[in-house]
Amino acid sequence: MTTIRILPEILSNRIAAGEVVQRPSSVVKELVENSIDAGATSINVEIEKGGKSLIRVSDNGSGLLRDDALLSIERYATSKLFTTDDLFSISTMGFRGEALPSIASVSRFTLVTRTEKSDIGTKIDMVGGKIRDVSDAGAPVGTMVEVGNLFFNTPARKKFLKSDNTETSHIADMISGMALGNSHIQFKLFLNKHLTKSFSLSDDLFQRSINVLGKDVFQNLYKIEFSDDFMDINGFAVHPEVVRSSSAKIFLFVNNRLIYDRGLISAIFQGYKGRLMKGKFPLVVLFIKIAFDQVDVNVHPSKREIKFFDHQRVYQTVAREIGKIFLKPQENFSEPLKVKAVKTRHQDLYQGGTKENIKDSSHKVEQQVFEWGMDSNLVHAQKQQSVEQKSGSFFPSVSSFLESDTLKILGQVMGTYILAESQAGLMMIDQHAAHERIVYEFLKKRYRSLGVISQNLIVPEILELNFKESDILVDILRDLSGFGIIIEPFGQNTFVIKSIPSIIDEKEIKPIIIEIIDGILKDKNDFLKEKWLDECLILMSCHSAVRANKPMNIKEMEKLLEDLEKCDNPRHCPHGRPTMVTIQKAEMEKLFKRVV
């Protein structure tokens, strides 16, 4: 007697259901995708008790003939693939032929469908994957699928479902995503017989994005547009001041398919680099149109995960295009911080001037930046400037981020925050965060043009690594040298650190290198290179920036604001923390009960 047996079809369908049908929202996704493939222009979704009791999806699509309806509930029966080549160039939402039989195997399942050419429809009733009845039925053109008592025969899976509210939330998010990706289709979501969401055919992508992302993004939504002979990218990214604590508001579409891809999310974060606080997520609606044979959607039965054949090109383009819309933040969001002209002998301290001019004074200028950050009294910076004093005004005036508004520097609080008065209210500037941004952008420009000044170690540091770490380090030695970190192989998996950037303490250099290597090993993606290069610059700027609890005089504070104004992104430090906050006049009046 053989020990290996072919599984009964009913059992194999339940196993497949474990991959395809993970929760009620998975059922909704599969059924709605079938409706989209059927050419529907109107899709209604009805849910009761979080989808555990009832899921009903009805559409006005092409419908099915009786024979096709019976075939649709057979495993691996599909109208969307015919040859092996089709599998590598998939243009439809569904294609595996697993969804309907898998759903039917773990529920009380009813399908009613009719084509335009048929006078009568077909109704199929199933329980736990077994057909109970097939009959004629009066029905409109299209298809209605009803899924009741989900997981009634698989209690182990049913007990892992969350509360009704949680499951309902997943379904609502799924419908919102589907509606975003198909603005040519009307969607309606009914929860416990009440209309909860409605997406009209008159809504364009912008309107649907507002509906899905929230009304607070209306003034903060910025368009992404890119096109070349390889792919098209479009969508919207929200200003980094509007964030969430999860990735729930990041909607990714590849050829209109709602997907999840870690690489794309990483690329989005790279585009927002330096503008997001740690642990915060941006709001993005991103569409990528690419040749069907350039993406593999047959990675997982859920069809949510994909693979790009040229992932590096896709990720780098996405990061670059999102970053572009923030390169000129003042044009989009508000006016720049315009500091009143302060004449110095080094007006191109952080930007401007030709490459030759910078090179001629590179060491002098770089030392000035570093000394400002390390000198507790900021004496060096003070010597480099002379402030124009206005008659009758003790404090220098600067313009704020609002048009026709003026800032009056009041002083320093707690040795950390610069206070300034404006017509709008009270502005507080974090001196460390602001100076960190200034130095970071200076170092970034220096790195791109000349590299970073380094210093030789009196006693070279020895670095012991394992084989994987050694391979990574060998690959990035040249890039590290651009930062002034000179490392040479010293036999087997041993390396010697000979030089480090002049602003890095030698005690900290080993942990920095290990952290870089660990990051690359964690995310084995060529796209990561730009990320860790940037992290090195951020680390250097943090070490060289003026610290909290360092006294500053008025001239130094004015110089700080003047240089901050020249930055590409003056509102955030390289870590994403805000450099300044404003307490509006109205808020202050409420605090003092001047207004109710």
C-alpha positions in Angstrom: 0.0 0.0 0.0 1.4 3.4 -1.0 2.0 6.1 1.6 1.6 9.0 -0.8 -2.0 9.9 -1.9 -3.6 12.5 -4.0 -5.5 15.0 -1.8 -9.3 15.2 -2.4 -10.2 18.3 -4.3 -12.3 19.6 -1.4 -9.2 19.4 0.9 -6.8 20.9 -1.7 -9.3 23.8 -2.2 -9.2 24.5 1.6 -5.4 24.5 1.6 -5.5 27.0 -1.3 -8.0 29.1 0.6 -5.4 29.5 3.3 -3.2 31.4 0.9 -5.9 33.2 -1.1 -8.5 33.9 1.6 -6.7 35.2 4.7 -9.5 37.4 6.0 -12.8 39.0 4.7 -11.0 41.8 2.9 -9.2 39.1 0.8 -12.5 37.9 -0.4 -13.6 41.4 -1.2 -10.4 42.0 -3.2 -10.8 38.8 -5.3 -14.4 39.4 -6.1 -13.9 43.1 -7.0 -11.0 42.2 -9.2 -13.2 39.7 -11.1 -15.8 42.5 -11.5 -13.1 44.8 -12.9 -12.0 42.1 -15.4 -15.6 41.7 -16.4 -15.7 45.3 -17.6 -18.0 46.5 -14.9 -18.7 50.3 -14.5 -20.6 49.9 -11.3 -19.7 47.7 -8.3 -21.6 47.4 -5.0 -20.1 45.8 -2.0 -22.3 44.8 1.0 -20.8 43.8 4.3 -22.4 42.5 7.6 -20.5 41.9 10.8 -17.1 42.7 9.3 -17.6 40.3 6.5 -17.9 37.3 8.8 -21.6 37.0 8.4 -22.0 38.3 4.8 -20.1 39.6 1.9 -22.0 40.4 -1.3 -20.4 41.9 -4.4 -22.6 42.7 -7.4 -21.6 44.3 -10.7 -22.9 45.3 -14.1 -20.1 43.5 -16.0 -20.4 41.1 -18.9 -21.7 38.2 -16.8 -21.3 34.4 -17.5 -23.1 31.8 -19.5 -24.2 28.7 -17.5 -21.4 26.5 -18.7 -18.8 29.2 -17.9 -20.4 29.8 -14.5 -20.0 26.2 -13.6 -16.4 26.1 -14.8 -15.6 29.3 -12.8 -15.9 27.4 -9.6 -13.5 24.7 -10.7 -10.0 25.1 -9.5 -7.5 26.4 -12.1 -10.3 27.3 -14.5 -9.7 30.8 -15.9 -10.6 32.8 -19.0 -7.4 34.9 -18.7 -4.5 32.6 -19.6 -4.1 30.4 -22.6 -0.4 29.8 -23.1 2.8 29.7 -21.1 3.8 33.1 -22.6 0.6 34.6 -21.1 1.8 33.9 -17.6 4.8 36.3 -18.1 2.7 39.1 -19.6 -0.4 39.3 -17.4 -2.7 42.3 -18.1 -5.8 41.2 -16.0 -6.4 41.5 -12.3 -7.1 37.8 -11.9 -5.6 34.9 -13.7 -4.8 31.9 -11.4 -8.3 30.4 -11.4 -8.1 29.8 -7.6 -10.2 32.5 -6.0 -13.8 31.4 -6.5 -13.3 27.7 -5.6 -11.1 28.7 -2.6 -13.7 31.1 -1.3 -16.5 28.6 -1.9 -14.7 25.9 0.0 -14.8 27.9 3.3 -18.2 29.5 3.1 -21.8 29.3 2.1 -21.5 30.5 -1.4 -24.0 31.8 -4.0 -23.3 33.0 -7.6 -26.0 34.6 -9.7 -25.0 35.8 -13.2 -26.5 36.7 -16.6 -25.0 37.9 -19.9 -26.6 40.5 -22.1 -27.5 37.9 -24.7 -29.3 35.6 -22.3 -32.9 36.0 -21.3 -32.4 34.1 -18.0 -29.6 34.0 -15.5 -27.8 31.1 -13.7 -27.8 30.6 -9.9 -25.3 28.3 -8.2 -25.5 27.4 -4.5 -22.6 25.8 -2.7 -21.8 24.9 0.9 -18.2 24.2 2.0 -17.1 23.7 -1.6 -19.9 21.3 -2.6 -22.5 22.2 -5.2 -26.0 22.0 -3.6 -28.1 23.4 -6.4 -27.9 24.9 -10.0 -31.0 26.7 -11.3 -32.3 29.3 -13.6 -32.8 32.8 -12.0 -34.1 36.1 -13.0 -31.2 38.6 -12.7 -29.9 41.8 -14.3 -26.9 41.7 -16.6 -23.7 41.2 -14.6 -22.7 39.0 -11.6 -23.6 38.8 -8.0 -21.5 36.7 -5.6 -22.7 36.2 -2.0 -20.3 34.7 0.6 -22.0 33.8 4.0 -20.6 32.4 7.2 -17.0 32.7 6.2 -14.7 30.1 7.7 -17.7 28.2 9.2 -16.0 24.9 8.4 -12.4 26.0 9.4 -12.8 27.2 13.0 -9.0 27.3 13.5 -8.8 30.1 10.8 -12.0 31.8 12.0 -10.6 32.3 15.5 -7.7 34.4 14.1 -10.1 37.0 12.7 -10.1 40.3 14.6 -13.1 42.3 15.8 -15.9 43.3 13.4 -14.6 46.9 13.4 -11.1 45.9 12.6 -12.2 43.6 9.7 -14.5 46.3 8.5 -11.7 48.8 8.5 -9.6 46.4 6.3 -12.4 46.1 3.8 -13.0 49.8 3.7 -9.3 50.4 3.0 -9.4 47.8 0.3 -12.4 49.4 -1.4 -10.8 52.8 -1.2 -7.7 51.5 -2.8 -9.7 49.8 -5.6 -11.6 53.0 -6.2 -8.4 55.0 -6.4 -7.0 52.6 -9.0 -10.2 52.6 -11.1 -11.7 56.1 -11.3 -13.7 54.9 -14.4 -15.8 52.7 -12.1 -18.5 53.6 -9.6 -18.0 52.0 -6.2 -20.5 51.8 -3.3 -19.8 50.2 0.1 -22.7 49.2 2.4 -21.9 48.3 6.0 -24.7 46.6 7.9 -27.2 47.9 5.3 -26.0 51.5 5.5 -24.2 53.2 2.6 -20.8 54.1 4.0 -18.6 55.0 1.0 -19.6 56.1 -2.5 -17.2 56.9 -5.3 -19.0 58.6 -8.2 -18.1 58.3 -11.9 -17.7 62.1 -11.9 -14.8 61.9 -9.5 -11.3 62.2 -11.1 -8.2 60.9 -9.5 -7.6 64.1 -7.5 -11.1 64.1 -6.0 -10.8 60.4 -5.1 -7.4 61.0 -3.6 -8.9 63.7 -1.4 -11.8 61.4 -0.4 -9.4 58.5 0.5 -6.5 60.4 2.1 -8.6 62.8 4.0 -9.7 66.5 3.7 -6.7 67.7 5.6 -4.5 67.0 2.5 -6.5 69.3 0.2 -4.0 72.1 0.3 -1.0 69.8 0.6 -1.4 67.5 -2.4 1.3 67.6 -5.0 1.3 66.0 -8.4 3.9 63.4 -9.5 4.4 63.1 -13.2 7.1 61.3 -15.1 7.3 59.4 -18.4 10.0 57.8 -20.6 10.2 54.9 -23.0 10.4 52.4 -20.0 7.5 53.5 -17.7 5.1 56.2 -16.7 4.7 57.4 -13.1 2.0 59.6 -11.8 0.0 60.3 -8.7 0.1 62.5 -5.7 2.4 63.0 -2.6 1.3 64.9 0.4 3.4 67.5 2.2 5.5 66.0 4.9 3.8 68.1 7.6 0.8 65.8 7.1 1.8 62.3 8.2 0.4 59.1 9.7 1.7 56.5 12.2 1.4 53.6 9.7 1.7 52.9 6.0 -2.1 52.6 5.6 -2.3 55.7 3.5 0.4 54.7 1.0 -1.5 53.3 -2.1 0.7 51.7 -4.7 -0.5 50.6 -8.1 1.3 48.8 -10.9 -0.7 48.7 -14.1 -3.7 49.7 -12.0 -3.2 46.7 -9.7 -3.2 47.5 -6.0 0.0 46.0 -4.7 2.4 46.0 -1.8 6.1 46.3 -2.4 8.8 47.0 0.2 11.2 48.4 -2.4 8.7 51.0 -3.6 7.9 52.0 -0.1 11.7 52.4 0.6 11.9 54.5 -2.6 9.1 56.7 -1.4 10.9 57.2 2.0 14.1 58.1 0.1 12.2 60.7 -1.8 11.0 62.2 1.5 14.5 61.9 3.0 15.1 64.5 5.7 11.5 65.6 5.8 9.9 62.8 8.0 10.2 62.1 11.7 11.3 58.6 12.5 8.2 56.4 12.9 6.1 58.6 10.7 4.7 57.6 7.3 3.8 59.9 4.3 0.6 59.9 2.4 1.1 58.9 -1.2 -1.0 57.7 -4.2 1.4 56.3 -6.8 0.7 54.7 -10.2 3.3 53.0 -12.3 2.5 51.9 -15.8 5.1 49.5 -17.2 5.2 46.9 -20.0 3.4 43.7 -18.7 6.4 41.6 -19.4 8.6 43.8 -17.2 6.8 42.9 -14.0 5.9 39.5 -12.4 2.6 39.4 -10.6 2.6 35.7 -10.1 4.7 35.8 -6.9 2.0 34.9 -4.4 -1.6 33.5 -4.7 -2.9 36.7 -3.2 -1.4 38.6 -6.3 -0.6 41.5 -3.9 3.2 41.1 -4.2 5.1 41.7 -7.4 8.6 41.7 -8.8 10.1 44.2 -11.2 12.6 42.7 -13.6 14.6 46.0 -13.5 13.8 46.9 -9.9 16.7 49.3 -9.5 15.6 51.5 -12.3 12.1 51.6 -11.0 13.0 52.4 -7.4 15.6 55.0 -8.3 13.2 56.8 -10.6 10.4 56.8 -8.0 12.7 58.2 -5.3 14.0 60.9 -7.7 10.6 62.0 -8.9 9.1 62.3 -5.4 12.2 64.1 -4.2 11.9 66.6 -7.1 8.6 67.9 -5.9 10.2 68.9 -2.6 13.4 70.4 -4.1 11.5 73.7 -4.4 9.4 73.5 -1.3 9.0 77.2 -0.9 7.4 77.6 -4.4 4.8 75.0 -3.4 4.2 75.5 0.2 5.1 79.1 1.3 7.5 81.9 0.8 11.2 81.3 1.8 12.7 82.7 5.0 14.2 85.9 3.7 16.8 87.1 6.1 17.8 90.8 5.7 21.1 91.1 3.9 24.0 90.5 6.3 27.3 91.4 4.6 30.1 89.0 5.4 33.5 88.4 4.0 32.5 84.8 3.1 29.1 85.1 1.4 29.4 81.7 -0.3 30.1 80.0 3.0 27.5 77.3 2.4 26.4 77.8 -1.2 27.0 79.8 -4.3 30.3 80.6 -6.0 32.1 78.6 -8.7 33.7 75.3 -8.1 37.1 76.9 -8.5 36.3 79.5 -5.8 35.1 76.8 -3.5 38.1 74.7 -4.1 40.5 77.6 -3.5 39.1 78.2 0.0 37.8 74.7 0.6 39.8 73.9 3.7 39.3 77.3 5.2 35.5 77.3 4.6 35.1 73.7 5.8 37.1 74.5 8.9 34.9 77.5 9.5 31.8 75.3 9.4 33.3 72.7 11.7 34.6 75.3 14.2 31.2 77.0 14.4 29.7 73.7 15.4 32.4 72.7 17.9 33.2 76.1 19.4 31.1 76.6 22.5 31.1 80.4 22.1 30.8 80.4 18.3 33.5 83.1 18.2 34.8 82.1 14.8 31.4 82.7 13.2 30.9 85.9 15.0 34.2 87.3 13.6 33.1 86.6 10.0 30.1 88.9 10.0 29.1 92.5 10.6 25.4 93.3 11.0 23.7 96.2 9.5 21.9 98.0 12.4 18.7 99.7 11.6 18.2 103.1 13.2 15.8 102.8 16.1 15.9 99.0 16.1 18.0 97.1 18.6 17.2 93.7 17.0 17.8 92.9 13.4 14.7 92.2 11.3 14.2 89.2 9.0 11.2 88.1 6.9 9.3 85.0 7.9 7.8 82.2 5.8 4.7 84.3 5.3 4.6 87.1 2.7 5.0 90.7 4.0 5.6 89.4 7.5 8.7 90.3 9.6 10.6 88.5 12.2 12.1 90.2 15.2 14.7 88.1 17.0 14.0 88.2 20.7 16.7 86.0 22.1 17.5 82.5 23.2 15.7 80.3 25.6 17.1 77.3 27.6 20.3 77.8 25.6 18.6 75.8 22.8 15.8 77.7 21.1 15.9 81.0 19.3 12.7 83.1 19.8 11.4 85.5 17.2 8.3 87.5 17.0 6.2 87.8 13.8 2.8 89.2 12.9 1.5 85.6 12.9 2.7 84.8 16.4 5.8 83.5 18.2 8.3 81.4 16.2 10.8 79.1 17.9 13.9 77.8 16.1 15.8 74.8 17.3 19.4 76.0 16.9 20.9 72.4 16.7 18.3 71.2 14.1 18.7 74.4 12.1 22.5 74.3 12.1 22.4 70.6 11.4 20.4 71.3 8.2 22.9 74.0 7.2 26.0 71.9 7.6 24.3 68.8 6.0 23.5 70.7 2.8 27.0 72.2 2.8 28.6 68.8 3.2 26.4 67.3 0.5 27.5 69.9 -2.0 31.1 69.6 -0.9 30.9 65.8 -1.3 29.5 66.0 -4.8 32.2 68.4 -5.9 35.3 68.0 -3.9 34.9 65.3 -1.2 35.3 65.7 2.6 38.5 66.7 4.4 40.0 63.8 6.4 42.7 63.4 9.0 45.1 60.5 9.4 44.9 58.5 12.6 48.0 58.5 14.7 47.3 54.9 15.6 45.3 53.1 12.8 42.2 51.2 14.0 41.9 47.5 13.3 38.5 46.2 12.1 37.7 42.4 12.3 34.7 41.2 10.2 33.1 38.0 9.1 33.1 36.8 5.4 29.8 38.5 4.5 30.7 41.7 6.1 34.1 41.7 4.4 32.6 41.3 1.0 30.3 44.3 1.6 33.1 46.5 2.9 35.4 45.7 -0.1 32.6 46.8 -2.4 32.1 50.2 -0.7 35.7 51.1 0.1 35.9 53.6 -2.8 32.6 55.3 -1.7 33.7 55.5 1.9 36.9 57.3 0.8 34.8 60.0 -0.7 33.8 60.8 2.9 37.4 60.8 4.1 37.1 57.3 5.6 40.2 55.5 4.3 40.2 51.8 4.9 42.6 49.2 3.5 42.5 45.4 3.6 44.9 43.9 6.1 44.6 40.2 5.2 41.7 37.8 5.3 38.7 39.5 7.0 40.8 42.2 8.7 40.9 45.8 7.7 42.8 48.8 8.9 41.2 52.3 9.3 43.8 54.9 8.4 41.9 58.1 8.0 38.6 59.5 9.1 36.6 62.7 8.5 38.0 65.6 10.6 34.7 66.0 12.4 34.3 62.4 13.5 35.7 61.2 16.8 37.9 58.1 16.2 36.1 56.3 19.0 32.9 56.4 16.9 34.3 55.3 13.6 34.0 51.5 14.1 30.3 51.6 15.1 29.6 53.8 12.1 31.2 51.4 9.7 29.5 48.3 11.3 26.1 50.1 11.1 26.6 50.8 7.4 27.5 47.2 6.7 24.6 45.9 8.8 22.2 48.1 6.9 23.4 46.9 3.5 23.1 43.2 4.7 19.6 43.8 6.0 18.3 45.3 2.8 20.2 43.5 0.0 19.3 46.1 -2.6 21.6 48.2 -4.8 19.2 51.1 -4.3 20.4 51.2 -0.6 23.8 52.7 -1.6 22.4 56.3 -1.9 20.7 55.8 1.4 23.8 54.9 3.4 25.9 57.5 1.6 23.3 60.1 2.8 23.3 58.6 6.3 27.1 59.3 6.5 26.5 62.9 5.7 23.7 63.2 8.2 26.0 61.7 10.9 28.8 64.2 10.1 26.4 67.1 10.2 25.0 66.0 13.5 28.5 65.8 15.0 29.6 69.2 13.7 26.4 71.2 14.4 26.1 73.6 17.3 24.7 71.7 20.3 21.8 72.5 22.5 22.6 74.5 25.7 25.2 76.6 23.8 24.8 80.3 24.3 24.4 82.4 21.2 24.4 86.2 20.8 22.1 88.1 18.5 24.6 88.3 15.7 25.1 84.5 15.7 21.4 83.9 15.7 20.9 86.2 12.8 23.8 84.4 10.9 22.1 81.1 11.6 18.8 82.2 10.2 20.5 83.8 7.2 22.2 80.5 6.3 19.0 78.5 7.0 17.2 80.6 4.5 19.7 79.5 1.8 18.9 75.8 2.4 16.8 73.8 0.0 14.8 72.4 2.9 15.0 74.9 5.8 12.0 73.5 7.6 13.5 70.1 8.6 16.8 68.8 9.9 18.3 65.9 8.0 16.6 63.5 10.5 13.2 64.9 9.6 12.7 66.9 12.8 11.2 70.4 12.4 13.7 73.2 12.6 11.0 75.7 13.7 7.5 75.9 15.0 5.1 78.8 15.2 2.5 79.4 17.9 -0.2 81.4 16.2 -1.5 84.6 17.7 -4.9 83.1 17.9 -3.6 80.1 19.9 -1.9 82.4 22.4 -5.0 84.4 22.9 -6.9 81.2 23.6 -4.3 80.1 26.1 -4.8 83.4 28.0 -8.6 83.2 27.6 -8.7 86.4 25.6 -10.9 84.7 23.1 -13.2 81.6 23.6 
